[in-house]
Amino acid sequence: MSIEIKIRKNEPVDRAIRRMKKKLDRENIIKGVRAKRYYEKPCERRRRKEKVQAFTQMLRRRYES
């Protein structure tokens, strides 16, 4: 998998870097790399997912009312 960003004519480099970062963020590449940086035990992974799930349910309940 490779992400390719072509610099447009007369485009500043910092704007091209910003486009690249947005593209990486949309495809969750940075998040995946950070998650695989260290080994995560299966019980820790399950606990983290349950915590995220509980948070999203709390938000849903809050906005449904």
PDB file with SEQRES, HELIX, SHEET and CRYST1 records, atoms N, CA, C and O in Angstrom:
SEQRES   1 A   65  MET SER ILE GLU ILE LYS ILE ARG LYS ASN GLU PRO VAL          
SEQRES   2 A   65  ASP ARG ALA ILE ARG ARG MET LYS LYS LYS LEU ASP ARG          
SEQRES   3 A   65  GLU ASN ILE ILE LYS GLY VAL ARG ALA LYS ARG TYR TYR          
SEQRES   4 A   65  GLU LYS PRO CYS GLU ARG ARG ARG ARG LYS GLU LYS VAL          
SEQRES   5 A   65  GLN ALA PHE THR GLN MET LEU ARG ARG ARG TYR GLU SER          
HELIX    1 AA1 VAL A   13  ARG A   26  1                                  14    
HELIX    2 AA2 ILE A   29  ALA A   35  1                                   7    
HELIX    3 AA3 PRO A   42  GLU A   64  1                                  23    
CRYST1    1.000    1.000    1.000  90.00  90.00  90.00 P 1           1          
ATOM      1  N   MET A   1       0.855  -1.167   0.000  1.00  0.00           N  
ATOM      2  CA  MET A   1       0.000   0.000   0.000  1.00  0.00           C  
ATOM      3  C   MET A   1       0.901   1.231   0.000  1.00  0.00           C  
ATOM      4  O   MET A   1       1.819   1.352   0.811  1.00  0.00           O  
ATOM      5  N   SER A   2       0.623   2.113  -0.904  1.00  0.00           N  
ATOM      6  CA  SER A   2       1.411   3.338  -0.945  1.00  0.00           C  
ATOM      7  C   SER A   2       0.494   4.523  -1.215  1.00  0.00           C  
ATOM      8  O   SER A   2      -0.479   4.426  -1.963  1.00  0.00           O  
ATOM      9  N   ILE A   3       0.823   5.612  -0.604  1.00  0.00           N  
ATOM     10  CA  ILE A   3       0.056   6.843  -0.785  1.00  0.00           C  
ATOM     11  C   ILE A   3       0.911   7.758  -1.647  1.00  0.00           C  
ATOM     12  O   ILE A   3       2.090   7.978  -1.372  1.00  0.00           O  
ATOM     13  N   GLU A   4       0.308   8.271  -2.669  1.00  0.00           N  
ATOM     14  CA  GLU A   4       1.052   9.122  -3.585  1.00  0.00           C  
ATOM     15  C   GLU A   4       0.412  10.497  -3.623  1.00  0.00           C  
ATOM     16  O   GLU A   4      -0.791  10.631  -3.847  1.00  0.00           O  
ATOM     17  N   ILE A   5       1.214  11.495  -3.408  1.00  0.00           N  
ATOM     18  CA  ILE A   5       0.765  12.881  -3.468  1.00  0.00           C  
ATOM     19  C   ILE A   5       1.613  13.583  -4.528  1.00  0.00           C  
ATOM     20  O   ILE A   5       2.838  13.642  -4.422  1.00  0.00           O  
ATOM     21  N   LYS A   6       0.957  14.100  -5.525  1.00  0.00           N  
ATOM     22  CA  LYS A   6       1.676  14.846  -6.558  1.00  0.00           C  
ATOM     23  C   LYS A   6       1.541  16.329  -6.263  1.00  0.00           C  
ATOM     24  O   LYS A   6       0.444  16.845  -6.048  1.00  0.00           O  
ATOM     25  N   ILE A   7       2.677  16.995  -6.258  1.00  0.00           N  
ATOM     26  CA  ILE A   7       2.674  18.435  -5.995  1.00  0.00           C  
ATOM     27  C   ILE A   7       2.187  19.141  -7.250  1.00  0.00           C  
ATOM     28  O   ILE A   7       2.718  18.947  -8.344  1.00  0.00           O  
ATOM     29  N   ARG A   8       1.172  19.960  -7.065  1.00  0.00           N  
ATOM     30  CA  ARG A   8       0.601  20.702  -8.187  1.00  0.00           C  
ATOM     31  C   ARG A   8       1.508  21.862  -8.569  1.00  0.00           C  
ATOM     32  O   ARG A   8       2.389  22.264  -7.809  1.00  0.00           O  
ATOM     33  N   LYS A   9       1.273  22.382  -9.747  1.00  0.00           N  
ATOM     34  CA  LYS A   9       2.087  23.488 -10.239  1.00  0.00           C  
ATOM     35  C   LYS A   9       1.916  24.698  -9.326  1.00  0.00           C  
ATOM     36  O   LYS A   9       0.792  25.087  -9.008  1.00  0.00           O  
ATOM     37  N   ASN A  10       3.017  25.285  -8.909  1.00  0.00           N  
ATOM     38  CA  ASN A  10       3.064  26.464  -8.032  1.00  0.00           C  
ATOM     39  C   ASN A  10       2.408  26.227  -6.671  1.00  0.00           C  
ATOM     40  O   ASN A  10       1.930  27.171  -6.042  1.00  0.00           O  
ATOM     41  N   GLU A  11       2.382  24.967  -6.211  1.00  0.00           N  
ATOM     42  CA  GLU A  11       1.811  24.667  -4.894  1.00  0.00           C  
ATOM     43  C   GLU A  11       2.922  24.661  -3.855  1.00  0.00           C  
ATOM     44  O   GLU A  11       3.967  24.050  -4.079  1.00  0.00           O  
ATOM     45  N   PRO A  12       2.721  25.323  -2.729  1.00  0.00           N  
ATOM     46  CA  PRO A  12       3.740  25.284  -1.677  1.00  0.00           C  
ATOM     47  C   PRO A  12       3.864  23.864  -1.110  1.00  0.00           C  
ATOM     48  O   PRO A  12       2.895  23.105  -1.078  1.00  0.00           O  
ATOM     49  N   VAL A  13       5.061  23.530  -0.671  1.00  0.00           N  
ATOM     50  CA  VAL A  13       5.327  22.192  -0.156  1.00  0.00           C  
ATOM     51  C   VAL A  13       4.529  21.927   1.115  1.00  0.00           C  
ATOM     52  O   VAL A  13       4.063  20.807   1.326  1.00  0.00           O  
ATOM     53  N   ASP A  14       4.365  22.938   1.965  1.00  0.00           N  
ATOM     54  CA  ASP A  14       3.625  22.722   3.202  1.00  0.00           C  
ATOM     55  C   ASP A  14       2.163  22.378   2.941  1.00  0.00           C  
ATOM     56  O   ASP A  14       1.564  21.629   3.713  1.00  0.00           O  
ATOM     57  N   ARG A  15       1.582  22.902   1.881  1.00  0.00           N  
ATOM     58  CA  ARG A  15       0.203  22.554   1.533  1.00  0.00           C  
ATOM     59  C   ARG A  15       0.127  21.105   1.038  1.00  0.00           C  
ATOM     60  O   ARG A  15      -0.836  20.396   1.332  1.00  0.00           O  
ATOM     61  N   ALA A  16       1.142  20.670   0.289  1.00  0.00           N  
ATOM     62  CA  ALA A  16       1.175  19.282  -0.169  1.00  0.00           C  
ATOM     63  C   ALA A  16       1.342  18.334   1.018  1.00  0.00           C  
ATOM     64  O   ALA A  16       0.735  17.263   1.047  1.00  0.00           O  
ATOM     65  N   ILE A  17       2.152  18.717   1.986  1.00  0.00           N  
ATOM     66  CA  ILE A  17       2.334  17.890   3.188  1.00  0.00           C  
ATOM     67  C   ILE A  17       1.022  17.807   3.958  1.00  0.00           C  
ATOM     68  O   ILE A  17       0.676  16.747   4.479  1.00  0.00           O  
ATOM     69  N   ARG A  18       0.290  18.915   4.036  1.00  0.00           N  
ATOM     70  CA  ARG A  18      -1.007  18.915   4.722  1.00  0.00           C  
ATOM     71  C   ARG A  18      -1.983  17.968   4.018  1.00  0.00           C  
ATOM     72  O   ARG A  18      -2.722  17.233   4.673  1.00  0.00           O  
ATOM     73  N   ARG A  19      -1.981  17.988   2.670  1.00  0.00           N  
ATOM     74  CA  ARG A  19      -2.853  17.061   1.924  1.00  0.00           C  
ATOM     75  C   ARG A  19      -2.466  15.615   2.197  1.00  0.00           C  
ATOM     76  O   ARG A  19      -3.334  14.755   2.345  1.00  0.00           O  
ATOM     77  N   MET A  20      -1.162  15.343   2.264  1.00  0.00           N  
ATOM     78  CA  MET A  20      -0.698  13.989   2.534  1.00  0.00           C  
ATOM     79  C   MET A  20      -1.135  13.533   3.924  1.00  0.00           C  
ATOM     80  O   MET A  20      -1.587  12.399   4.089  1.00  0.00           O  
ATOM     81  N   LYS A  21      -1.004  14.405   4.926  1.00  0.00           N  
ATOM     82  CA  LYS A  21      -1.407  14.050   6.287  1.00  0.00           C  
ATOM     83  C   LYS A  21      -2.896  13.758   6.361  1.00  0.00           C  
ATOM     84  O   LYS A  21      -3.312  12.820   7.041  1.00  0.00           O  
ATOM     85  N   LYS A  22      -3.707  14.558   5.662  1.00  0.00           N  
ATOM     86  CA  LYS A  22      -5.143  14.318   5.659  1.00  0.00           C  
ATOM     87  C   LYS A  22      -5.470  12.974   5.018  1.00  0.00           C  
ATOM     88  O   LYS A  22      -6.344  12.249   5.494  1.00  0.00           O  
ATOM     89  N   LYS A  23      -4.773  12.649   3.945  1.00  0.00           N  
ATOM     90  CA  LYS A  23      -5.016  11.379   3.263  1.00  0.00           C  
ATOM     91  C   LYS A  23      -4.614  10.207   4.159  1.00  0.00           C  
ATOM     92  O   LYS A  23      -5.325   9.205   4.225  1.00  0.00           O  
ATOM     93  N   LEU A  24      -3.484  10.330   4.841  1.00  0.00           N  
ATOM     94  CA  LEU A  24      -3.054   9.283   5.773  1.00  0.00           C  
ATOM     95  C   LEU A  24      -4.056   9.120   6.911  1.00  0.00           C  
ATOM     96  O   LEU A  24      -4.345   8.002   7.339  1.00  0.00           O  
ATOM     97  N   ASP A  25      -4.575  10.227   7.389  1.00  0.00           N  
ATOM     98  CA  ASP A  25      -5.530  10.189   8.490  1.00  0.00           C  
ATOM     99  C   ASP A  25      -6.842   9.547   8.046  1.00  0.00           C  
ATOM    100  O   ASP A  25      -7.427   8.760   8.791  1.00  0.00           O  
ATOM    101  N   ARG A  26      -7.306   9.870   6.851  1.00  0.00           N  
ATOM    102  CA  ARG A  26      -8.555   9.296   6.352  1.00  0.00           C  
ATOM    103  C   ARG A  26      -8.464   7.786   6.204  1.00  0.00           C  
ATOM    104  O   ARG A  26      -9.453   7.085   6.418  1.00  0.00           O  
ATOM    105  N   GLU A  27      -7.301   7.279   5.844  1.00  0.00           N  
ATOM    106  CA  GLU A  27      -7.144   5.839   5.627  1.00  0.00           C  
ATOM    107  C   GLU A  27      -6.634   5.123   6.877  1.00  0.00           C  
ATOM    108  O   GLU A  27      -6.299   3.940   6.813  1.00  0.00           O  
ATOM    109  N   ASN A  28      -6.573   5.811   7.995  1.00  0.00           N  
ATOM    110  CA  ASN A  28      -6.175   5.245   9.297  1.00  0.00           C  
ATOM    111  C   ASN A  28      -4.804   4.570   9.266  1.00  0.00           C  
ATOM    112  O   ASN A  28      -4.583   3.596   9.985  1.00  0.00           O  
ATOM    113  N   ILE A  29      -3.913   5.058   8.472  1.00  0.00           N  
ATOM    114  CA  ILE A  29      -2.574   4.463   8.383  1.00  0.00           C  
ATOM    115  C   ILE A  29      -1.758   4.825   9.606  1.00  0.00           C  
ATOM    116  O   ILE A  29      -1.095   3.964  10.184  1.00  0.00           O  
ATOM    117  N   ILE A  30      -1.793   6.086  10.011  1.00  0.00           N  
ATOM    118  CA  ILE A  30      -1.005   6.516  11.159  1.00  0.00           C  
ATOM    119  C   ILE A  30      -1.499   5.826  12.423  1.00  0.00           C  
ATOM    120  O   ILE A  30      -0.698   5.393  13.252  1.00  0.00           O  
ATOM    121  N   LYS A  31      -2.815   5.723  12.572  1.00  0.00           N  
ATOM    122  CA  LYS A  31      -3.395   5.074  13.747  1.00  0.00           C  
ATOM    123  C   LYS A  31      -2.967   3.601  13.800  1.00  0.00           C  
ATOM    124  O   LYS A  31      -2.650   3.084  14.871  1.00  0.00           O  
ATOM    125  N   GLY A  32      -2.960   2.935  12.650  1.00  0.00           N  
ATOM    126  CA  GLY A  32      -2.552   1.529  12.605  1.00  0.00           C  
ATOM    127  C   GLY A  32      -1.094   1.335  12.958  1.00  0.00           C  
ATOM    128  O   GLY A  32      -0.745   0.391  13.666  1.00  0.00           O  
ATOM    129  N   VAL A  33      -0.242   2.215  12.474  1.00  0.00           N  
ATOM    130  CA  VAL A  33       1.188   2.119  12.776  1.00  0.00           C  
ATOM    131  C   VAL A  33       1.436   2.346  14.258  1.00  0.00           C  
ATOM    132  O   VAL A  33       2.233   1.639  14.875  1.00  0.00           O  
ATOM    133  N   ARG A  34       0.755   3.331  14.831  1.00  0.00           N  
ATOM    134  CA  ARG A  34       0.934   3.591  16.259  1.00  0.00           C  
ATOM    135  C   ARG A  34       0.417   2.434  17.100  1.00  0.00           C  
ATOM    136  O   ARG A  34       0.994   2.122  18.141  1.00  0.00           O  
ATOM    137  N   ALA A  35      -0.663   1.794  16.665  1.00  0.00           N  
ATOM    138  CA  ALA A  35      -1.220   0.675  17.420  1.00  0.00           C  
ATOM    139  C   ALA A  35      -0.282  -0.522  17.393  1.00  0.00           C  
ATOM    140  O   ALA A  35      -0.210  -1.269  18.369  1.00  0.00           O  
ATOM    141  N   LYS A  36       0.436  -0.716  16.294  1.00  0.00           N  
ATOM    142  CA  LYS A  36       1.325  -1.864  16.171  1.00  0.00           C  
ATOM    143  C   LYS A  36       2.741  -1.586  16.657  1.00  0.00           C  
ATOM    144  O   LYS A  36       3.614  -2.445  16.541  1.00  0.00           O  
ATOM    145  N   ARG A  37       2.975  -0.410  17.194  1.00  0.00           N  
ATOM    146  CA  ARG A  37       4.307  -0.057  17.673  1.00  0.00           C  
ATOM    147  C   ARG A  37       4.730  -0.955  18.824  1.00  0.00           C  
ATOM    148  O   ARG A  37       5.887  -1.365  18.907  1.00  0.00           O  
ATOM    149  N   TYR A  38       3.790  -1.259  19.713  1.00  0.00           N  
ATOM    150  CA  TYR A  38       4.070  -2.117  20.864  1.00  0.00           C  
ATOM    151  C   TYR A  38       3.069  -3.258  20.878  1.00  0.00           C  
ATOM    152  O   TYR A  38       1.952  -3.125  20.377  1.00  0.00           O  
ATOM    153  N   TYR A  39       3.478  -4.384  21.456  1.00  0.00           N  
ATOM    154  CA  TYR A  39       2.582  -5.528  21.567  1.00  0.00           C  
ATOM    155  C   TYR A  39       1.504  -5.221  22.594  1.00  0.00           C  
ATOM    156  O   TYR A  39       1.780  -4.684  23.667  1.00  0.00           O  
ATOM    157  N   GLU A  40       0.285  -5.567  22.250  1.00  0.00           N  
ATOM    158  CA  GLU A  40      -0.837  -5.369  23.153  1.00  0.00           C  
ATOM    159  C   GLU A  40      -1.452  -6.737  23.438  1.00  0.00           C  
ATOM    160  O   GLU A  40      -1.868  -7.448  22.523  1.00  0.00           O  
ATOM    161  N   LYS A  41      -1.502  -7.086  24.705  1.00  0.00           N  
ATOM    162  CA  LYS A  41      -2.054  -8.386  25.077  1.00  0.00           C  
ATOM    163  C   LYS A  41      -3.522  -8.449  24.686  1.00  0.00           C  
ATOM    164  O   LYS A  41      -4.198  -7.421  24.659  1.00  0.00           O  
ATOM    165  N   PRO A  42      -4.025  -9.643  24.382  1.00  0.00           N  
ATOM    166  CA  PRO A  42      -5.429  -9.765  23.974  1.00  0.00           C  
ATOM    167  C   PRO A  42      -6.411  -9.226  25.010  1.00  0.00           C  
ATOM    168  O   PRO A  42      -7.424  -8.631  24.641  1.00  0.00           O  
ATOM    169  N   CYS A  43      -6.133  -9.423  26.304  1.00  0.00           N  
ATOM    170  CA  CYS A  43      -7.052  -8.913  27.318  1.00  0.00           C  
ATOM    171  C   CYS A  43      -7.033  -7.385  27.339  1.00  0.00           C  
ATOM    172  O   CYS A  43      -8.064  -6.759  27.585  1.00  0.00           O  
ATOM    173  N   GLU A  44      -5.861  -6.772  27.082  1.00  0.00           N  
ATOM    174  CA  GLU A  44      -5.778  -5.308  27.030  1.00  0.00           C  
ATOM    175  C   GLU A  44      -6.530  -4.775  25.817  1.00  0.00           C  
ATOM    176  O   GLU A  44      -7.201  -3.746  25.899  1.00  0.00           O  
ATOM    177  N   ARG A  45      -6.416  -5.474  24.699  1.00  0.00           N  
ATOM    178  CA  ARG A  45      -7.115  -5.074  23.482  1.00  0.00           C  
ATOM    179  C   ARG A  45      -8.623  -5.130  23.707  1.00  0.00           C  
ATOM    180  O   ARG A  45      -9.349  -4.215  23.320  1.00  0.00           O  
ATOM    181  N   ARG A  46      -9.090  -6.212  24.335  1.00  0.00           N  
ATOM    182  CA  ARG A  46     -10.517  -6.368  24.618  1.00  0.00           C  
ATOM    183  C   ARG A  46     -11.000  -5.270  25.572  1.00  0.00           C  
ATOM    184  O   ARG A  46     -12.074  -4.701  25.379  1.00  0.00           O  
ATOM    185  N   ARG A  47     -10.200  -4.979  26.602  1.00  0.00           N  
ATOM    186  CA  ARG A  47     -10.566  -3.948  27.575  1.00  0.00           C  
ATOM    187  C   ARG A  47     -10.662  -2.581  26.905  1.00  0.00           C  
ATOM    188  O   ARG A  47     -11.573  -1.805  27.195  1.00  0.00           O  
ATOM    189  N   ARG A  48      -9.717  -2.286  26.008  1.00  0.00           N  
ATOM    190  CA  ARG A  48      -9.721  -1.002  25.303  1.00  0.00           C  
ATOM    191  C   ARG A  48     -10.953  -0.889  24.410  1.00  0.00           C  
ATOM    192  O   ARG A  48     -11.592   0.163  24.372  1.00  0.00           O  
ATOM    193  N   LYS A  49     -11.293  -1.958  23.691  1.00  0.00           N  
ATOM    194  CA  LYS A  49     -12.458  -1.931  22.817  1.00  0.00           C  
ATOM    195  C   LYS A  49     -13.745  -1.781  23.615  1.00  0.00           C  
ATOM    196  O   LYS A  49     -14.659  -1.074  23.191  1.00  0.00           O  
ATOM    197  N   GLU A  50     -13.824  -2.442  24.769  1.00  0.00           N  
ATOM    198  CA  GLU A  50     -15.014  -2.312  25.613  1.00  0.00           C  
ATOM    199  C   GLU A  50     -15.157  -0.888  26.138  1.00  0.00           C  
ATOM    200  O   GLU A  50     -16.266  -0.362  26.243  1.00  0.00           O  
ATOM    201  N   LYS A  51     -14.032  -0.274  26.464  1.00  0.00           N  
ATOM    202  CA  LYS A  51     -14.049   1.104  26.964  1.00  0.00           C  
ATOM    203  C   LYS A  51     -14.554   2.057  25.876  1.00  0.00           C  
ATOM    204  O   LYS A  51     -15.363   2.942  26.156  1.00  0.00           O  
ATOM    205  N   VAL A  52     -14.084   1.883  24.644  1.00  0.00           N  
ATOM    206  CA  VAL A  52     -14.528   2.724  23.532  1.00  0.00           C  
ATOM    207  C   VAL A  52     -16.012   2.496  23.270  1.00  0.00           C  
ATOM    208  O   VAL A  52     -16.756   3.446  23.028  1.00  0.00           O  
ATOM    209  N   GLN A  53     -16.439   1.248  23.317  1.00  0.00           N  
ATOM    210  CA  GLN A  53     -17.840   0.918  23.076  1.00  0.00           C  
ATOM    211  C   GLN A  53     -18.740   1.546  24.137  1.00  0.00           C  
ATOM    212  O   GLN A  53     -19.802   2.077  23.811  1.00  0.00           O  
ATOM    213  N   ALA A  54     -18.326   1.490  25.403  1.00  0.00           N  
ATOM    214  CA  ALA A  54     -19.114   2.090  26.478  1.00  0.00           C  
ATOM    215  C   ALA A  54     -19.210   3.607  26.293  1.00  0.00           C  
ATOM    216  O   ALA A  54     -20.261   4.197  26.545  1.00  0.00           O  
ATOM    217  N   PHE A  55     -18.139   4.226  25.862  1.00  0.00           N  
ATOM    218  CA  PHE A  55     -18.132   5.667  25.645  1.00  0.00           C  
ATOM    219  C   PHE A  55     -19.082   6.053  24.514  1.00  0.00           C  
ATOM    220  O   PHE A  55     -19.838   7.015  24.645  1.00  0.00           O  
ATOM    221  N   THR A  56     -19.052   5.315  23.412  1.00  0.00           N  
ATOM    222  CA  THR A  56     -19.936   5.633  22.287  1.00  0.00           C  
ATOM    223  C   THR A  56     -21.399   5.411  22.663  1.00  0.00           C  
ATOM    224  O   THR A  56     -22.263   6.178  22.238  1.00  0.00           O  
ATOM    225  N   GLN A  57     -21.692   4.383  23.445  1.00  0.00           N  
ATOM    226  CA  GLN A  57     -23.063   4.162  23.900  1.00  0.00           C  
ATOM    227  C   GLN A  57     -23.530   5.296  24.802  1.00  0.00           C  
ATOM    228  O   GLN A  57     -24.681   5.724  24.721  1.00  0.00           O  
ATOM    229  N   MET A  58     -22.644   5.780  25.656  1.00  0.00           N  
ATOM    230  CA  MET A  58     -22.982   6.889  26.539  1.00  0.00           C  
ATOM    231  C   MET A  58     -23.303   8.132  25.713  1.00  0.00           C  
ATOM    232  O   MET A  58     -24.254   8.851  26.017  1.00  0.00           O  
ATOM    233  N   LEU A  59     -22.516   8.385  24.674  1.00  0.00           N  
ATOM    234  CA  LEU A  59     -22.774   9.539  23.817  1.00  0.00           C  
ATOM    235  C   LEU A  59     -24.105   9.389  23.087  1.00  0.00           C  
ATOM    236  O   LEU A  59     -24.859  10.355  22.971  1.00  0.00           O  
ATOM    237  N   ARG A  60     -24.401   8.183  22.594  1.00  0.00           N  
ATOM    238  CA  ARG A  60     -25.678   7.957  21.905  1.00  0.00           C  
ATOM    239  C   ARG A  60     -26.853   8.217  22.833  1.00  0.00           C  
ATOM    240  O   ARG A  60     -27.821   8.875  22.452  1.00  0.00           O  
ATOM    241  N   ARG A  61     -26.765   7.695  24.061  1.00  0.00           N  
ATOM    242  CA  ARG A  61     -27.840   7.897  25.017  1.00  0.00           C  
ATOM    243  C   ARG A  61     -28.028   9.379  25.335  1.00  0.00           C  
ATOM    244  O   ARG A  61     -29.150   9.857  25.498  1.00  0.00           O  
ATOM    245  N   ARG A  62     -26.922  10.083  25.419  1.00  0.00           N  
ATOM    246  CA  ARG A  62     -26.974  11.511  25.749  1.00  0.00           C  
ATOM    247  C   ARG A  62     -27.674  12.302  24.648  1.00  0.00           C  
ATOM    248  O   ARG A  62     -28.461  13.202  24.940  1.00  0.00           O  
ATOM    249  N   TYR A  63     -27.396  11.976  23.384  1.00  0.00           N  
ATOM    250  CA  TYR A  63     -27.962  12.745  22.283  1.00  0.00           C  
ATOM    251  C   TYR A  63     -29.332  12.252  21.854  1.00  0.00           C  
ATOM    252  O   TYR A  63     -30.028  12.970  21.135  1.00  0.00           O  
ATOM    253  N   GLU A  64     -29.750  11.066  22.259  1.00  0.00           N  
ATOM    254  CA  GLU A  64     -31.089  10.578  21.938  1.00  0.00           C  
ATOM    255  C   GLU A  64     -32.134  11.248  22.807  1.00  0.00           C  
ATOM    256  O   GLU A  64     -33.274  11.435  22.383  1.00  0.00           O  
ATOM    257  N   SER A  65     -31.753  11.605  24.013  1.00  0.00           N  
ATOM    258  CA  SER A  65     -32.723  12.182  24.962  1.00  0.00           C  
ATOM    259  C   SER A  65     -33.176  13.557  24.572  1.00  0.00           C  
ATOM    260  O   SER A  65     -33.987  14.162  25.273  1.00  0.00           O  
TER     261      SER A  65                                                      
END                                                                             
